[in-house]
Amino acid sequence: MTNRHYDPRPPLPSEYREARARAARPRDAATLIVVRYRQTPEILMGRRAASHKFMPNKFVFPGGRLDVADQRLNLKASLAPEVLNRLRKHTKAAVTDQKLTGLALAAIRETFEETGLVIGKPVTTPLASKNTSWARYFSHCVAPPLEQLDFVARAITPTYRVRRFDTRFFMTDDESTYKNQDGFAKASGELEELCWIPLSQTRELDLPGVTRWVIDEVGHRITLDARERHHHSTPFVQFVRGHTLEKTL
């Protein structure tokens, strides 16, 4: 990647914290880039409503905050070892693999909630969860295809923002695991104008800087086969004393 296109400045004055206010602690979050192949690669995106206080009117990937339920699922599948190893880098020693796996599961759950798209491998015996969203997901007789997810980027919102997230970006492009690909009527409504957008056209949208940056990474990774991706490094961007600091995971 040679052209990052990452402008971290928020578009609205209300998104800046007051000068004397203490910086908010970033919350763990995850998002999922879902790619499908037609005449050209397409990415599932939606526009955040104007009423949202964080990135209003921006086109984004589905995603959201980590939930306790995401860390408590008992699954047979697991992330690829190389993916889990990259997730471990630059995290506190107390962060467990269960929590890191939970981030990938959060990305799948949030995609299901926000778009209605079911990403899962068929199972003969439905799994169970007391969590409402996971229970609805499992009712489709599927299990999360963790081994197929790639970890493509990580970004922490700058300290001058009112709301801050430590977001891990995951990607999947195995269409055999997608169900209800155009059934957006079951979406939560949090994202508007849900649609599959050709990758070549995504940069024409009103995008947050971080989304534009991640799209650059996705454009590179889809040129690699699945095994190469799992061994490929992951960019990590954060802001230290007002300066952009990019690392490699």
C-alpha positions in Angstrom: 0.0 0.0 0.0 1.5 3.3 -1.0 -1.5 5.7 -0.8 -3.2 5.7 2.5 -5.8 8.5 2.1 -6.3 8.6 5.8 -7.5 12.0 7.0 -8.5 11.5 10.7 -10.1 14.9 11.2 -13.9 14.7 12.0 -16.2 16.7 9.8 -18.4 18.2 12.5 -17.3 20.5 15.4 -19.5 18.4 17.7 -17.2 15.4 17.2 -14.2 17.2 18.8 -13.9 16.9 22.6 -13.5 20.1 24.6 -10.0 21.2 25.2 -10.1 20.7 29.0 -12.0 17.4 28.9 -10.3 14.2 29.6 -9.7 12.0 26.5 -12.3 9.2 26.3 -11.0 5.6 26.6 -11.4 3.8 23.3 -13.9 1.0 23.3 -13.2 -2.3 21.6 -15.1 -2.6 18.3 -15.0 -4.7 15.2 -16.2 -4.4 11.6 -16.5 -6.7 8.7 -15.7 -6.1 5.0 -17.8 -8.6 3.0 -16.6 -9.0 -0.6 -18.4 -10.8 -3.3 -17.4 -11.3 -6.9 -19.7 -10.4 -9.9 -18.3 -8.8 -13.0 -16.0 -6.9 -10.5 -15.4 -7.2 -6.7 -18.2 -5.7 -4.7 -18.3 -4.6 -1.0 -21.3 -4.4 1.3 -21.7 -0.9 2.7 -24.3 1.3 4.1 -24.8 5.0 5.1 -25.0 6.0 8.7 -28.1 8.0 9.5 -27.8 11.8 9.9 -29.0 11.5 13.5 -25.9 9.5 14.5 -23.4 11.4 16.6 -20.5 9.4 15.3 -19.7 9.7 11.6 -23.2 10.8 10.5 -24.1 10.4 6.8 -20.9 8.5 6.1 -20.8 5.2 4.2 -19.2 2.5 6.3 -18.8 -1.2 6.6 -21.2 -3.0 9.1 -19.8 -3.2 12.6 -20.0 -2.2 16.2 -18.9 -2.7 19.8 -17.7 -5.9 21.3 -20.4 -7.6 23.4 -19.8 -9.9 26.4 -21.9 -12.6 24.6 -19.4 -12.6 21.7 -16.7 -13.8 24.1 -18.7 -16.6 25.7 -19.7 -18.6 22.6 -18.5 -22.2 22.7 -17.5 -23.0 19.1 -15.5 -25.8 17.4 -14.1 -23.4 14.8 -11.3 -21.0 15.5 -9.4 -18.2 13.7 -6.4 -19.2 11.6 -3.3 -19.3 13.9 -1.6 -16.6 11.8 -4.6 -14.3 12.1 -4.8 -14.8 15.9 -1.1 -14.1 16.2 -1.5 -10.8 14.5 -4.5 -9.9 16.7 -2.3 -10.5 19.8 0.3 -8.0 18.7 0.3 -4.6 20.5 -2.3 -5.8 23.0 -2.0 -5.9 26.7 -0.9 -9.2 28.2 -4.2 -9.6 30.1 -6.2 -9.7 26.8 -7.2 -13.3 26.2 -7.5 -15.2 22.9 -11.1 -15.6 23.8 -11.6 -11.9 23.7 -9.7 -11.5 20.5 -11.8 -14.2 18.9 -14.8 -12.4 20.3 -13.9 -9.4 18.2 -14.2 -11.5 15.0 -17.5 -12.9 16.2 -18.7 -9.3 17.0 -18.0 -8.4 13.4 -20.2 -11.3 12.2 -22.9 -10.6 14.7 -23.0 -6.8 13.9 -23.2 -7.6 10.2 -26.1 -9.9 10.8 -27.9 -7.3 12.9 -27.2 -4.3 10.6 -27.7 -5.9 7.2 -29.6 -9.2 7.6 -26.8 -11.0 5.9 -26.0 -14.4 7.5 -22.4 -15.4 7.2 -22.1 -18.9 8.4 -21.3 -22.6 7.6 -24.2 -25.0 7.7 -24.5 -27.3 10.8 -26.8 -30.2 11.5 -27.4 -29.3 15.1 -28.3 -25.7 15.8 -26.1 -24.0 18.4 -27.7 -22.0 21.2 -27.2 -18.7 23.0 -29.1 -16.7 25.5 -28.1 -13.6 23.6 -31.1 -12.5 21.4 -29.0 -11.7 18.3 -26.9 -14.8 18.4 -30.0 -16.9 19.0 -31.6 -15.5 15.8 -28.3 -16.1 14.0 -28.1 -19.7 15.1 -31.8 -20.3 14.1 -30.4 -20.3 10.5 -28.6 -23.6 11.4 -25.2 -22.1 10.8 -22.0 -21.5 12.7 -19.5 -18.6 12.3 -16.8 -19.5 9.7 -14.0 -18.1 11.9 -11.2 -19.9 10.0 -12.1 -18.0 6.8 -11.8 -14.5 8.3 -8.8 -12.3 7.6 -7.7 -9.5 9.9 -6.9 -6.6 7.6 -6.5 -3.5 9.7 -6.7 -1.9 13.1 -7.2 1.7 14.0 -7.7 3.7 17.2 -9.7 6.9 17.1 -7.6 10.0 17.9 -7.8 11.4 21.4 -9.3 14.7 20.3 -12.5 12.9 19.3 -15.5 12.7 21.6 -16.1 9.0 20.9 -13.2 6.7 20.5 -12.9 3.1 19.4 -10.2 0.5 19.1 -11.5 -1.1 15.9 -10.3 -4.3 14.3 -11.3 -4.7 10.6 -12.0 -8.2 9.4 -12.6 -9.4 5.8 -14.4 -12.4 4.2 -14.9 -13.2 0.6 -16.1 -16.8 0.6 -19.6 -16.5 -0.9 -20.5 -20.1 0.0 -21.0 -18.9 3.5 -23.3 -16.0 2.6 -27.1 -16.4 3.1 -29.8 -13.8 2.4 -27.4 -11.6 0.3 -30.0 -9.1 -0.7 -32.5 -9.6 2.1 -31.9 -6.2 3.7 -35.5 -5.9 4.8 -34.4 -7.8 7.9 -31.7 -5.2 8.7 -31.9 -3.2 12.0 -32.1 0.1 10.2 -29.0 1.5 11.7 -27.4 1.6 8.2 -29.3 3.2 5.4 -28.9 2.7 1.7 -27.5 -0.8 2.2 -26.0 -2.1 -1.1 -23.2 -4.0 -2.8 -20.8 -1.4 -4.2 -18.2 -2.2 -6.8 -14.8 -1.7 -5.2 -13.7 0.6 -8.0 -16.6 3.0 -7.1 -16.3 3.0 -3.3 -14.0 6.0 -3.3 -16.7 8.2 -4.9 -18.8 7.8 -1.7 -18.7 10.1 1.3 -16.3 8.0 3.4 -14.6 8.5 6.8 -10.9 8.7 6.4 -10.3 5.4 8.1 -12.7 3.6 5.8 -10.9 5.0 2.7 -7.7 3.8 4.2 -9.0 0.3 4.8 -10.4 0.1 1.3 -6.9 0.7 0.0 -5.8 -2.3 2.0 -8.7 -4.5 0.8 -7.9 -3.6 -2.8 -4.4 -5.1 -2.2 -5.5 -8.2 -0.3 -8.0 -9.4 -2.8 -5.1 -9.8 -5.3 -3.7 -12.5 -2.9 -4.9 -16.0 -2.4 -6.4 -17.0 1.0 -3.2 -18.6 2.3 -1.1 -15.5 1.4 -3.6 -13.2 3.1 -3.4 -15.1 6.4 0.4 -14.6 6.3 0.3 -11.0 5.2 1.0 -8.2 7.7 -1.8 -6.0 9.0 -1.5 -2.2 9.3 -2.3 -0.6 12.6 -2.7 3.2 12.9 -3.0 5.3 16.0 -2.3 8.9 17.0 0.3 9.8 19.6 0.7 13.4 20.7 -1.0 14.7 17.7 1.0 12.6 15.2 -0.1 9.6 13.1 1.8 6.5 14.0 1.5 3.5 11.8 2.7 0.0 12.8 2.7 -3.4 11.2 1.1 -6.4 12.9 
